[in-house]
Amino acid sequence: MKTLSALTLMAVFLNVAPAQELSASLDHAVSANLSPSSSSGIGAGAIVQTTPAQTPDLCLTSDTAATPTRPNWDYGAATTGCGIIESDSGWLDQPMGAGVRQWMLVSSMRYGLTPKLDLRWGMTDHVSQSGGGSAPLAGVGDQWASARYRFHEQGRWTPAMALSYGIKIPKANPAKGFGTGFTDYQFDFIASRDLGKNHLDFNTVGTLAGELKGHDGAPQFGLAETRQISKKLAWSLESYGGPQPGTSDRYGAGLAGVSYALRPRLVLDGAYVKVYTASAARQQFSFGLTYAMRPRLRTVPAGSRVASLLGR
């Protein structure tokens, strides 16, 4: 009888104890949630609003890195960083045939007005020809002023896209064959996309070349692939060309290049170009560098509709 009573009491205890423990746990959780916070002094019943994270202003950052356009013919949709000046210089060696050789020193400067807009001034500082039994020639080449604007960022299925407009300022001497003496205009559509370690740049360039009777237009196309081999080293392959304005001739060339970043703001490059259509310069060797600096110049002020449209 005593054994039966003990078993009965044990069964009752086992059925009730879990309920008591659950009730105690719930009471403890409720009291903890309703009690004031000892660290912040804010009651648990109060509504706490979180401040949304603000996008950093890329025009005010101190980071300075180069975004070279050399040595490729095709441009990328990535513009020069806001507030950064990039200067590049290059040396070109062009065998012209019949023993004639041409050397050129070229340079350009770009300034990022906003994270999506940059301005560029390019020039051929010096041109010289010699060899082949002809008299040596020397002079300067033409200059270019242009603007590039990225209107679409890379998405899951779409590339980054940009537009560029440029005007040629005739400075070369036509009598020496270094230029035409007329003003040209260029309209460039740019599409760029990252695919793993590979980066693709596609350009469609429309050129309006000046001539005695006005202007003559022609489109050219180019596609460049750049692959990052290491953090500092990259190589690129490119093909570009198309009809030439003012003539029935076509131009086509392939490029193989390499670039090496000595530091984020200083990049060295070299390239070899082989022309696969009839042209005076059938091949070209080039070497150059790009250097970026942040001089604290004025950028497009933030806050206006124009600034917002331009990416500021």
Backbone torsions as a table, in degrees:
resi	resn	phi	psi	omega
1	MET	NA	-43.4	178.4
2	LYS	-63.4	-38.7	179.8
3	THR	-64.2	-41.5	178.9
4	LEU	-63.8	-41.5	179.0
5	SER	-63.6	-40.7	-179.3
6	ALA	-65.0	-42.6	179.4
7	LEU	-64.2	-37.8	179.1
8	THR	-63.8	-46.6	179.3
9	LEU	-61.6	-39.4	-179.9
10	MET	-65.4	-40.9	179.5
11	ALA	-64.3	-41.9	177.9
12	VAL	-62.4	-42.4	-178.9
13	PHE	-63.6	-43.6	-179.0
14	LEU	-65.5	-32.9	179.8
15	ASN	-76.4	-30.3	-174.3
16	VAL	-89.8	-34.7	-172.3
17	ALA	-59.0	-46.4	179.6
18	PRO	-60.3	-39.4	178.8
19	ALA	-63.0	-39.9	179.3
20	GLN	-65.9	-40.9	179.8
21	GLU	-66.0	-41.2	178.8
22	LEU	-62.9	-41.7	179.1
23	SER	-63.3	-41.6	179.7
24	ALA	-65.0	-38.5	179.8
25	SER	-65.6	-42.6	178.2
26	LEU	-64.6	-41.5	178.3
27	ASP	-61.3	-40.1	-178.6
28	HIS	-67.6	-40.2	-179.8
29	ALA	-66.5	-43.2	179.3
30	VAL	-63.2	-45.5	-179.5
31	SER	-64.9	-33.4	179.5
32	ALA	-70.2	-36.9	-179.5
33	ASN	-72.9	-31.0	-177.9
34	LEU	-88.3	-10.7	-178.3
35	SER	-82.2	150.0	179.5
36	PRO	-64.5	150.9	177.2
37	SER	-78.1	128.5	-177.9
38	SER	-75.1	-21.8	-176.2
39	SER	-90.7	-38.0	-175.1
40	SER	-105.5	-19.9	-178.9
41	GLY	78.8	7.6	-179.6
42	ILE	-102.6	130.6	178.7
43	GLY	-65.7	152.2	-179.0
44	ALA	-67.6	-23.3	179.7
45	GLY	-78.5	-10.2	-178.7
46	ALA	-74.4	151.3	177.7
47	ILE	-92.6	121.6	-178.9
48	VAL	-104.8	120.3	179.5
49	GLN	-93.7	130.8	178.7
50	THR	-93.5	140.2	179.3
51	THR	-80.1	125.2	-179.1
52	PRO	-64.8	144.1	-179.8
53	ALA	-68.5	132.8	-178.7
54	GLN	-93.5	141.3	177.7
55	THR	-71.3	128.8	-179.2
56	PRO	-64.3	145.1	178.5
57	ASP	-80.3	109.8	-176.6
58	LEU	-68.4	-15.7	178.5
59	CYS	-81.5	-12.8	-177.5
60	LEU	-108.7	-3.9	179.8
61	THR	-71.4	157.2	179.5
62	SER	-95.7	-4.7	179.7
63	ASP	-66.4	136.6	179.9
64	THR	-133.7	114.6	179.9
65	ALA	-139.0	145.3	-179.8
66	ALA	-82.7	143.6	172.7
67	THR	-124.2	79.9	-171.5
68	PRO	-63.8	146.4	168.5
69	THR	-99.7	-16.3	175.8
70	ARG	-79.3	156.2	-4.2
71	PRO	-93.8	10.3	-173.5
72	ASN	-76.3	156.4	172.1
73	TRP	-78.7	-37.7	-179.5
74	ASP	-77.3	139.3	174.8
75	TYR	-89.2	156.7	173.1
76	GLY	-101.2	164.0	178.8
77	ALA	-76.7	-14.8	178.5
78	ALA	-73.7	119.1	-179.2
79	THR	-90.6	167.7	175.4
80	THR	-61.6	137.7	-178.0
81	GLY	-57.1	146.6	-177.6
82	CYS	-59.5	129.0	180.0
83	GLY	81.5	2.8	-177.7
84	ILE	-103.9	139.2	170.6
85	ILE	-105.2	126.5	175.4
86	GLU	-113.6	129.3	175.1
87	SER	-121.2	136.7	177.1
88	ASP	-131.2	150.7	178.8
89	SER	-137.7	146.7	-178.9
90	GLY	-148.4	154.6	176.4
91	TRP	-119.2	128.3	-177.5
92	LEU	-119.8	135.2	176.7
93	ASP	-119.9	120.3	-175.2
94	GLN	-126.1	107.0	170.1
95	PRO	-68.4	122.7	-174.2
96	MET	-95.8	-8.4	-176.3
97	GLY	95.7	159.2	179.8
98	ALA	57.7	29.6	177.8
99	GLY	81.3	2.0	-179.3
100	VAL	-91.4	138.0	179.6
101	ARG	-129.8	142.0	-179.5
102	GLN	-123.4	135.2	176.6
103	TRP	-119.4	143.3	178.5
104	MET	-137.2	142.1	170.0
105	LEU	-111.4	119.2	-177.0
106	VAL	-121.3	154.0	178.7
107	SER	-155.1	160.6	175.7
108	SER	-154.5	163.3	177.8
109	MET	-138.6	133.7	179.9
110	ARG	-125.4	145.6	177.6
111	TYR	-132.1	129.7	178.9
112	GLY	-85.9	108.3	179.1
113	LEU	-78.0	-35.0	175.9
114	THR	-142.5	174.1	176.0
115	PRO	-63.7	-10.6	-178.2
116	LYS	-121.5	-1.4	-173.9
117	LEU	-134.1	129.3	172.6
118	ASP	-134.7	158.7	178.4
119	LEU	-116.6	145.6	-176.1
120	ARG	-134.5	140.6	172.3
121	TRP	-127.0	116.7	-178.5
122	GLY	-120.1	150.4	-178.3
123	MET	-152.8	154.2	171.2
124	THR	-101.1	104.0	-171.4
125	ASP	-70.4	-33.9	-176.6
126	HIS	-156.1	139.1	175.8
127	VAL	-131.7	135.7	176.5
128	SER	-143.2	143.4	177.2
129	GLN	-129.1	141.4	177.8
130	SER	-158.1	165.0	178.4
131	GLY	97.6	174.8	178.3
132	GLY	71.0	17.0	179.4
133	GLY	76.8	5.3	179.6
134	SER	-98.6	161.6	179.5
135	ALA	-69.1	138.8	179.2
136	PRO	-62.3	145.2	176.8
137	LEU	-123.8	146.4	178.2
138	ALA	-151.6	150.4	178.9
139	GLY	174.7	-162.0	178.8
140	VAL	-114.5	161.8	178.2
141	GLY	-102.8	-171.1	180.0
142	ASP	-76.7	168.9	177.1
143	GLN	-122.4	154.9	-179.3
144	TRP	-131.2	138.9	171.4
145	ALA	-122.2	132.2	-175.7
146	SER	-150.0	163.6	175.4
147	ALA	-133.5	143.3	-179.6
148	ARG	-129.7	131.2	-177.6
149	TYR	-131.1	124.7	177.2
150	ARG	-91.4	113.6	-175.1
151	PHE	-101.3	-7.1	-179.4
152	HIS	-147.0	130.8	178.1
153	GLU	-86.0	158.0	179.0
154	GLN	-64.4	131.7	177.3
155	GLY	-113.0	-169.6	-178.5
156	ARG	-64.6	-38.5	-177.2
157	TRP	-116.7	-8.4	-175.0
158	THR	-118.2	149.5	177.1
159	PRO	-82.8	167.0	168.7
160	ALA	-70.7	142.1	-175.7
161	MET	-132.2	144.6	-178.3
162	ALA	-145.9	161.1	174.8
163	LEU	-123.3	145.7	178.8
164	SER	-136.0	140.7	176.2
165	TYR	-129.2	131.6	-178.6
166	GLY	-136.8	154.6	177.8
167	ILE	-132.1	133.2	178.9
168	LYS	-90.5	131.3	177.3
169	ILE	-102.1	110.5	-174.0
170	PRO	-70.6	114.1	177.5
171	LYS	-122.9	-17.3	-177.2
172	ALA	-76.0	156.3	-179.7
173	ASN	-87.3	112.0	179.8
174	PRO	-63.3	-29.6	-178.6
175	ALA	-64.2	-27.1	178.0
176	LYS	-91.4	-3.9	-179.7
177	GLY	80.5	16.7	-178.8
178	PHE	-90.8	-7.3	-179.4
179	GLY	-172.2	176.5	-178.7
180	THR	-97.1	-22.0	-177.0
181	GLY	85.8	3.5	-179.3
182	PHE	-115.4	160.0	177.7
183	THR	-84.7	132.7	177.5
184	ASP	-114.6	159.8	177.2
185	TYR	-130.6	143.7	178.9
186	GLN	-131.1	136.6	176.0
187	PHE	-122.3	124.2	-171.1
188	ASP	-127.3	124.9	170.3
189	PHE	-101.4	131.3	-173.5
190	ILE	-124.0	133.1	173.7
191	ALA	-129.9	128.5	-177.5
192	SER	-131.8	145.0	179.8
193	ARG	-152.1	140.0	174.2
194	ASP	-93.7	132.4	175.9
195	LEU	-130.4	87.7	-175.3
196	GLY	66.4	-124.8	177.5
197	LYS	-84.6	-2.9	-179.1
198	ASN	-99.0	144.5	176.9
199	HIS	-129.1	130.1	-178.4
200	LEU	-113.7	137.1	174.6
201	ASP	-127.1	122.4	177.9
202	PHE	-117.0	131.3	-179.3
203	ASN	-124.3	137.9	166.8
204	THR	-119.0	115.7	-172.4
205	VAL	-116.8	122.9	173.2
206	GLY	-104.4	124.9	-177.2
207	THR	-115.1	129.6	170.8
208	LEU	-107.2	103.8	-175.9
209	ALA	-94.2	132.6	178.9
210	GLY	-73.4	146.7	176.8
211	GLU	-154.3	178.5	-175.7
212	LEU	-60.4	-34.6	-176.9
213	LYS	-92.9	8.2	-179.5
214	GLY	128.7	-117.9	179.7
215	HIS	-137.1	149.5	175.8
216	ASP	-127.0	135.2	-174.6
217	GLY	-110.4	155.4	176.8
218	ALA	-159.8	142.7	177.0
219	PRO	-95.9	149.4	172.9
220	GLN	-134.0	154.8	-175.5
221	PHE	-133.7	151.3	178.0
222	GLY	-153.5	149.2	177.1
223	LEU	-137.8	126.2	-179.5
224	ALA	-124.6	139.1	174.2
225	GLU	-117.8	127.8	177.0
226	THR	-119.4	131.8	-179.9
227	ARG	-121.9	129.0	178.8
228	GLN	-80.5	112.3	-179.9
229	ILE	-82.2	-41.4	176.1
230	SER	-144.2	-173.0	-178.6
231	LYS	-62.9	-29.0	-175.9
232	LYS	-112.2	-20.8	-172.1
233	LEU	-110.6	136.8	177.8
234	ALA	-145.5	149.8	174.0
235	TRP	-123.4	159.8	-177.5
236	SER	-141.9	146.9	173.4
237	LEU	-125.3	141.3	-172.9
238	GLU	-151.7	147.6	172.3
239	SER	-135.3	133.9	-178.1
240	TYR	-153.4	160.1	178.0
241	GLY	151.8	-168.8	-178.6
242	GLY	149.4	-171.1	178.5
243	PRO	-61.4	153.1	177.7
244	GLN	-105.7	129.4	179.5
245	PRO	-65.1	141.1	178.1
246	GLY	82.5	2.2	-179.3
247	THR	-153.8	160.5	177.3
248	SER	-86.9	-3.3	-179.3
249	ASP	-71.5	152.7	175.1
250	ARG	-115.9	154.1	-179.4
251	TYR	-127.2	135.0	177.3
252	GLY	-146.8	138.6	-177.2
253	ALA	-150.6	153.9	174.0
254	GLY	-119.5	145.0	-176.6
255	LEU	-127.9	139.5	170.4
256	ALA	-126.0	122.2	-174.7
257	GLY	-138.1	168.9	179.4
258	VAL	-144.8	147.3	177.0
259	SER	-136.8	148.5	-178.1
260	TYR	-138.6	124.6	-179.2
261	ALA	-89.9	105.1	175.0
262	LEU	-64.4	-36.2	174.2
263	ARG	-155.3	168.0	-175.6
264	PRO	-55.4	-32.0	-176.9
265	ARG	-95.6	-2.9	-177.9
266	LEU	-132.2	118.2	-176.5
267	VAL	-127.7	130.6	175.5
268	LEU	-101.0	152.6	-179.2
269	ASP	-149.0	159.2	174.3
270	GLY	-152.6	151.8	-177.1
271	ALA	-155.8	155.7	173.1
272	TYR	-124.7	131.6	-178.6
273	VAL	-118.3	132.4	176.0
274	LYS	-120.4	122.1	179.3
275	VAL	-87.8	129.1	-179.2
276	TYR	-109.9	18.5	171.0
277	THR	-126.9	170.5	179.2
278	ALA	-64.6	121.8	-178.9
279	SER	-159.4	154.8	-179.9
280	ALA	-65.2	-47.5	177.8
281	ALA	-94.8	105.8	-176.1
282	ARG	-84.3	-15.5	178.1
283	GLN	-154.2	164.8	-176.5
284	GLN	-152.7	139.7	173.9
285	PHE	-116.1	137.5	-178.9
286	SER	-141.6	147.3	174.8
287	PHE	-139.5	144.7	-179.5
288	GLY	-168.6	-175.4	179.5
289	LEU	-149.7	157.3	175.3
290	THR	-129.2	132.8	-179.2
291	TYR	-129.3	134.0	-179.1
292	ALA	-114.5	143.0	176.6
293	MET	-146.7	158.3	-179.1
294	ARG	-120.0	96.3	-174.3
295	PRO	-87.7	4.7	-179.5
296	ARG	65.0	38.9	174.9
297	LEU	-81.1	168.8	-176.4
298	ARG	-73.2	137.1	174.2
299	THR	-112.9	-179.3	177.7
300	VAL	-67.1	122.6	-178.5
301	PRO	-61.6	142.8	179.8
302	ALA	-83.7	157.5	172.7
303	GLY	111.6	-19.4	-178.0
304	SER	-98.0	166.5	178.3
305	ARG	-66.0	-37.0	178.6
306	VAL	-63.7	-43.5	178.9
307	ALA	-62.7	-41.4	178.5
308	SER	-64.0	-39.5	178.8
309	LEU	-65.1	-35.3	-177.6
310	LEU	-86.2	3.0	175.9
311	GLY	95.0	12.8	-179.3
312	ARG	-95.3	NA	NA
